[in-house]
Amino acid sequence: MDRLRTPDDRFVDLPDFAFPVHYADVTDPSGGPSLRMAYIDAGPRDAREVVVLLHGEPTWSFLYRHVIPTLVSAGHRVIAPDLIGFGRSDKPTPRSQFSFARLVEWTRELLFDRLDLHDVTLFGQDWGSLVGLRLVAENVERIARVAIGNGGLPTGDEKPNEAFNSWQQFSQSTPELPVGRIVSGGCATALDESVIRGYDAPFPDESFKEGARMLPTLVPTSPDDPAHDANVAAWEVLAKFSRPFLTCFSDGDPITRGADRKFQSVVAGTRAVEHVTITGGGHFLQEDQGTQLGEVLVSFINSHPS
């Protein structure tokens, strides 16, 4: 598998993002050299609670820079990976090297084989929820709690809304994918130029964006999608998942609006939880209301001890 690696100097002096970076090797499914996967590991290593924060498309762990301090201040260990193809992680080329199953497996290998995490509180948003919910369903014994904000797990049996269709079409047709501007456009308020540069940092040019280009096409939109059966199986597990499951969607996301109701009607663990709406947030609620989201997660953990 061919891959690119973003030069380290692209990540110098990013605003509010001084967390040390860690790396682990994950398997190249084509049999080539291992891929390097980056992650933030903040807070005490021996903390009672470990919180995993999974980002989506086209962001990276930089998205969680205002969430992590609140969780660490509460005494928790926080792991925030960069999905393969994003952030400081290696970026396979061409885009055909990406699949839903590979994204799940790479992340599973990092969290459970390399870091050997147990009793995880998992938060996912956007593709972080697609990957994260598959991980939950396929590794229930590792999970203590789940929180989802502005996410879902499509099977392809339900048609996507127009907001997603427009995004998918744009992602495939635009000659240049302006990552930082896309993130800014998905927020409730415009981002500072220094923050936009932070989202652009992993992608020196278009050749580094094969994953960012590919992921919108990997969201299942029909029953014959390659991920359909695995996602249906995951929903069957989630329906019986009785551990605490929180929905904390924002009040201003046109792409995932209403998806929280499906979780609340299907997942067993949602019934004993007081769900939350994050006010003043767009699609990227971590950017708009990172501190508020961190406080919600701290309260969730405190209210539902292991």
C-alpha positions in Angstrom: 0.0 0.0 0.0 1.4 3.4 -1.0 1.0 6.1 1.7 1.9 9.7 2.4 3.0 11.2 5.7 2.5 14.8 6.5 5.7 16.7 7.5 5.9 17.5 11.2 6.4 21.2 10.6 2.8 21.5 9.3 1.7 21.0 12.9 3.8 23.6 14.7 2.1 26.3 16.7 -1.5 25.2 16.2 -3.9 27.2 18.4 -4.8 25.6 21.8 -3.2 22.3 20.7 -0.1 21.6 22.7 -0.9 17.9 23.5 2.0 15.5 22.9 1.5 13.2 20.0 1.9 9.4 20.2 2.1 6.8 17.5 1.4 3.1 17.0 1.7 0.8 14.0 -1.4 -0.8 12.5 -1.6 -3.5 9.9 -1.4 -2.8 6.2 -4.1 -5.3 4.9 -2.4 -5.5 1.6 0.7 -7.0 3.3 3.0 -4.0 3.1 4.8 -2.2 5.9 2.7 -1.1 8.9 0.8 2.1 8.8 1.6 4.7 11.4 -1.5 5.9 13.4 -1.3 9.0 15.6 -3.2 9.6 18.8 -3.4 12.0 21.7 -3.1 10.3 25.1 -3.9 12.9 27.8 -4.5 12.7 31.5 -3.3 10.1 34.0 -2.5 6.6 32.6 -3.9 5.0 35.7 -7.2 6.9 35.6 -10.3 4.9 36.6 -12.0 6.1 33.4 -10.7 6.2 29.9 -12.6 8.3 27.3 -12.1 7.7 23.6 -13.0 10.6 21.3 -13.4 9.7 17.6 -13.4 12.5 15.0 -15.1 12.4 11.6 -14.7 13.8 8.1 -12.7 15.8 7.2 -11.3 16.7 10.6 -8.7 15.2 13.0 -8.0 15.1 16.7 -7.5 18.9 16.6 -11.3 19.0 16.7 -11.2 18.0 20.4 -8.7 20.5 21.7 -11.4 22.2 23.8 -13.1 19.0 25.0 -9.9 17.2 26.2 -9.0 19.7 29.0 -12.4 19.4 30.7 -12.2 15.6 30.8 -8.6 15.6 32.0 -9.5 18.2 34.7 -12.1 15.7 35.9 -9.4 13.1 36.3 -10.0 11.0 33.2 -7.6 9.6 30.7 -8.4 10.7 27.1 -7.5 9.0 23.9 -8.1 10.9 20.7 -6.9 9.1 17.6 -6.4 10.5 14.1 -8.1 8.1 11.7 -5.9 6.6 9.0 -5.9 9.2 6.2 -6.3 12.2 8.6 -4.3 14.3 11.0 -0.8 13.0 11.7 -1.7 9.5 10.7 -0.5 8.0 7.4 -2.5 8.6 4.3 -2.9 5.7 1.9 -3.0 6.3 -1.8 -4.9 5.8 -4.0 -8.3 6.4 -2.4 -9.4 2.9 -3.3 -7.3 1.7 -0.4 -10.0 3.0 1.9 -13.0 1.0 3.0 -15.5 1.1 5.9 -14.2 -2.2 7.1 -10.6 -1.1 7.0 -11.3 2.1 8.9 -13.0 0.0 11.7 -10.2 -2.5 11.8 -7.4 0.0 11.9 -9.1 1.8 14.8 -9.8 -1.4 16.6 -6.2 -2.5 16.3 -5.0 0.8 17.9 -7.5 0.9 20.7 -7.7 -2.7 21.7 -4.5 -4.5 20.4 -2.0 -1.7 20.8 -3.4 0.3 23.8 -5.4 -2.6 25.3 -8.1 -0.3 26.5 -11.0 -1.6 28.7 -14.1 -0.1 30.2 -14.1 2.6 27.6 -16.4 5.6 27.4 -16.7 6.1 23.7 -17.8 9.4 22.1 -18.2 9.6 18.3 -19.3 12.3 15.9 -19.8 12.1 12.1 -17.5 9.2 10.8 -16.4 8.9 14.4 -19.8 7.4 15.1 -19.9 5.2 12.1 -16.5 3.7 13.1 -17.2 3.9 16.8 -20.6 2.2 16.8 -19.2 -0.7 14.8 -16.4 -1.0 17.4 -19.0 -1.0 20.2 -21.1 -3.7 18.6 -18.1 -5.9 17.8 -16.3 -5.4 21.1 -19.0 -5.0 23.7 -16.8 -6.4 26.4 -14.5 -3.4 26.1 -17.2 -0.7 26.4 -18.6 0.9 29.6 -20.6 3.7 28.1 -21.4 5.3 24.7 -22.1 8.9 23.8 -23.0 10.0 20.3 -23.3 13.6 19.0 -24.2 14.4 15.5 -23.7 10.9 14.2 -25.4 7.7 13.1 -24.8 4.3 11.6 -26.5 4.2 8.2 -27.2 0.8 6.7 -28.4 2.0 3.3 -31.9 0.9 3.9 -33.0 4.5 4.5 -32.2 7.3 2.0 -29.9 10.1 3.1 -31.3 13.6 3.4 -30.6 16.4 0.9 -28.0 18.0 3.1 -25.9 14.8 3.0 -26.5 14.4 -0.8 -25.3 17.9 -1.4 -22.1 17.3 0.6 -21.4 14.0 -1.1 -21.8 15.5 -4.5 -19.6 18.5 -3.7 -16.9 16.3 -2.2 -16.5 14.4 -5.5 -16.9 17.2 -7.9 -14.9 20.1 -6.5 -11.4 20.4 -8.1 -9.9 21.4 -4.7 -11.3 20.2 -1.3 -11.0 23.2 1.0 -10.9 21.3 4.2 -10.6 24.2 6.6 -13.3 26.1 4.9 -15.6 23.1 4.9 -15.2 22.7 8.7 -15.8 26.4 9.2 -19.0 26.1 7.0 -20.2 23.3 9.3 -19.9 25.4 12.4 -22.5 27.7 14.0 -19.9 30.6 13.8 -17.1 31.3 11.4 -13.7 30.1 12.5 -10.6 32.2 13.0 -8.0 31.9 10.2 -5.5 30.2 12.5 -8.1 27.5 13.3 -8.9 27.0 9.6 -5.1 26.6 9.0 -5.2 23.9 11.8 -7.7 21.9 9.9 -5.7 22.3 6.6 -2.5 21.3 8.3 -2.6 17.6 7.6 -3.1 18.2 3.8 -0.2 20.0 2.1 -1.8 19.4 -1.3 -4.6 17.5 -2.9 -2.6 14.2 -3.0 -2.9 14.0 0.8 -6.7 14.1 0.7 -7.6 10.7 -0.8 -9.2 9.6 2.5 -11.1 12.9 2.8 -12.4 12.4 -0.7 -13.3 8.8 -0.3 -15.2 8.8 3.0 -18.3 10.5 1.7 -18.7 7.7 -0.8 -18.3 5.0 1.8 -21.4 6.1 3.8 -24.0 3.4 2.9 -26.8 4.9 0.8 -28.3 1.7 -0.6 -29.0 -1.9 0.6 -26.3 -3.3 -1.8 -23.5 -1.3 -0.1 -20.6 -3.4 1.0 -21.1 -2.3 4.7 -24.8 -3.0 4.7 -24.8 -6.4 6.3 -22.2 -5.5 9.0 -24.0 -2.4 9.9 -27.4 -4.2 10.2 -25.7 -6.7 12.4 -24.3 -3.9 14.5 -27.8 -2.4 15.0 -29.0 -5.8 16.2 -26.3 -5.8 18.9 -27.0 -2.1 19.8 -30.7 -2.9 20.3 -29.7 -5.2 23.2 -26.9 -2.9 24.4 -28.0 -2.1 28.0 -25.0 -0.1 29.2 -25.5 3.7 29.4 -25.9 5.2 25.9 -26.2 9.0 25.7 -27.3 11.1 22.7 -25.9 14.7 22.8 -26.6 16.1 19.4 -26.4 19.8 18.7 -29.4 22.0 17.9 -28.0 23.2 14.6 -26.9 20.3 12.4 -28.9 19.7 9.1 -27.0 16.5 8.2 -27.8 14.4 11.3 -30.9 16.2 12.6 -33.4 13.6 14.1 -30.9 10.7 14.2 -30.8 10.9 18.0 -34.5 9.8 18.1 -33.6 6.5 16.3 -31.0 5.7 18.9 -33.4 6.5 21.7 -36.1 4.3 20.2 -33.8 1.3 19.4 -30.9 1.1 21.8 -31.7 -0.4 25.2 -29.1 1.6 27.1 -30.7 4.9 26.1 -33.7 4.3 28.3 -32.1 5.0 31.7 -30.2 8.1 30.5 -31.2 11.8 30.5 -30.3 12.9 27.0 -28.9 16.3 26.2 -29.1 18.8 23.4 -25.9 20.9 22.9 -27.1 24.4 22.3 -25.3 26.7 19.9 -23.6 24.0 17.9 -23.5 23.2 14.2 -22.4 19.9 12.7 -19.0 20.2 14.3 -20.3 20.7 17.8 -16.9 20.1 19.3 -15.6 23.3 17.6 -18.6 25.4 18.5 -19.2 24.1 22.1 -16.2 22.0 23.1 -16.3 22.9 26.7 -20.0 22.3 27.0 -19.6 18.9 25.4 -16.8 18.1 27.8 -19.0 19.0 30.7 -21.8 16.8 29.3 -19.5 13.8 29.1 -18.1 14.4 32.6 -21.7 14.5 34.0 -22.6 11.4 32.0 -19.7 9.4 33.5 -20.5 10.7 37.0 -24.1 9.8 36.7 -23.5 6.3 35.5 -20.5 4.8 37.4 -19.0 1.6 36.1 
